[in-house]
Amino acid sequence: MAIIARLYNLCIVFKNTSEPVASDPDGELATARAAASRDHLQILSNVSTTSIEDVIEARCGPVWFRLYPTSDWGLAAFGQPGVEKVLDILSAELAMVMGQMGTPTLKDIGPERLGRHPA
């Protein structure tokens, strides 16, 4: 599959969610090595725990970079009302995802919901 003039063997994209260091101490670097081992694309986010330079080095090639909106964007564009709108959007998304997981409140997230990386 060709993605922006780059041919990949398969359409498999590695994108970290949450904090990958919670499941592997190497975090995004482990994902980068896995992606490189099979020549797959990796997408890194602006909330990563590892610098893009280190991930590119571990990946031995380019990665895509995803920017997540923050309240700063709302402030820059619309001042305080913009920040309030961004926070409303993020709050609604969090409530939706938690509801889909069957955990409408933080109190509903018990140890059984937390994944553990096998030793």
Stockholm file with secondary structure:
# STOCKHOLM 1.0

chainA/1-119         MAIIARLYNLCIVFKNTSEPVASDPDGELATARAAASRDHLQILSNVSTTSIEDVIEARCGPVWFRLYPTSDWGLAAFGQPGVEKVLDILSAELAMVMGQMGTPTLKDIGPERLGRHPA
#=GR chainA/1-119 SS CEETTEECSSCCEEECCSCGGGTCTTTHHHHHHHHHHTTCEEEEETTCSSCHHHHHHHHTSCCEEECCCCHHHHHHHHSHHHHHHHHHHHHHHHHHHHHHTTCCSGGGCCGGGSCCCCC
#=GC SS_cons         CEETTEECSSCCEEECCSCGGGTCTTTHHHHHHHHHHTTCEEEEETTCSSCHHHHHHHHTSCCEEECCCCHHHHHHHHSHHHHHHHHHHHHHHHHHHHHHTTCCSGGGCCGGGSCCCCC
//
